[in-house]
Amino acid sequence: MEPILRNPNTADWISLVILGSIFLMVLAKNTFYGRFLNFMILPFNNKYIFMYNKKDKLFNWFNIFFTLFQLLNFSLFIYLAAGTLFASVEKYDIMGYVGILLGLTLFWGLKVFFQLGNGFIFNSKSTISEIVFKKLSYLNYSGIVMLLANLLLHFVFRESKTIVIISILIIFLINAIGWITILRNHQKFIAGNFLYFILYLCALEIAPIIIIGGYLIERNL
């Protein structure tokens, strides 16, 4: 028998991550079919927000499935995008992906905890919960864009900067729609807590982007 040389540095784990995230989306669709259909038109129609904003809000299985789906794809998108934009990032390093996933999950958990905690402290738990639900819904929806980008970057257009940039713009647009919806629907609440709102934007929305961007640029240099 002829010996077969196998390359241990394969990307099979990326396919498993993508397959696992698709399984979560299919599970959400089959378990909550009506809710899934309303969710799929979220950026174009607020029906999903109006129907489910008052029902079990954050902690329900549909949100859990899609949050896991989003975290898996968001982490993988960051990993693939970093490998595409920054040549110094090692390709197909599963531990690098796991580190991103754990860091993103920890950040997400702490962010939701502090948001809901502030709502409790300032006696605005219901309003804060609604805002978190809306933000998370749009972020979870953008996970679908991340999935498509991951499929293209891994199977079709490897290391395509065009795919990365277009995906980032679409993800930004989807979440911008979410923020506009929040600002429009909660004008009075935000105006009454304007200082807190500015501090929140700086600490939990803008600062993480600056820190992550600075880290990637420094690592590349």
Residue pairs with C-beta under 8 A, 6 or more apart in sequence:
9 91
9 92
10 92
11 91
11 92
11 154
13 92
13 94
13 97
14 76
14 80
14 92
14 97
14 150
14 154
15 154
17 72
17 76
17 97
18 73
18 76
18 147
18 150
18 151
18 154
20 72
21 68
21 69
21 72
21 73
21 76
21 143
21 147
22 147
24 65
24 66
24 68
24 69
24 72
25 65
25 66
25 69
25 144
25 147
27 65
28 36
28 61
28 62
28 65
28 66
28 69
29 36
31 61
31 62
31 65
32 61
32 62
35 48
35 51
35 52
35 62
36 62
38 45
38 47
38 48
38 51
38 52
39 48
39 62
39 66
39 137
39 141
41 47
41 48
42 48
42 49
42 137
42 138
42 141
43 138
43 141
43 174
43 177
46 181
48 137
49 133
49 134
49 137
49 181
52 133
53 130
53 133
53 134
57 129
57 130
57 133
58 112
58 129
58 132
58 133
58 136
63 133
63 136
63 140
66 140
66 143
67 108
67 136
67 140
69 140
69 143
69 147
70 139
70 140
70 142
70 143
70 146
71 101
71 104
71 105
71 108
72 101
73 143
73 146
73 147
73 150
74 104
74 143
74 146
75 97
75 100
75 101
75 104
76 97
76 146
76 150
77 146
77 149
77 150
77 167
78 100
78 104
79 96
79 97
79 100
80 149
80 150
80 153
80 154
80 164
81 153
81 164
81 167
81 168
82 89
82 216
83 89
83 90
83 91
83 159
84 153
84 159
84 160
84 161
84 164
85 161
85 164
85 216
86 216
86 219
86 220
87 220
88 219
88 220
89 96
89 219
89 220
90 96
107 208
111 204
112 132
112 136
114 204
115 128
115 131
115 132
115 200
115 204
116 125
116 128
116 129
116 132
118 128
118 196
118 200
119 125
119 126
119 127
119 128
119 129
122 193
122 196
124 189
124 193
127 186
127 189
130 186
131 182
131 186
134 178
134 181
134 182
134 185
135 175
135 178
135 179
135 182
137 178
138 174
138 175
138 177
138 178
138 181
139 175
139 178
141 174
142 170
142 171
142 174
142 175
145 167
145 170
145 171
145 174
146 167
146 171
148 167
149 163
149 164
149 167
152 160
152 163
153 159
153 160
153 163
153 164
157 163
183 190
190 197
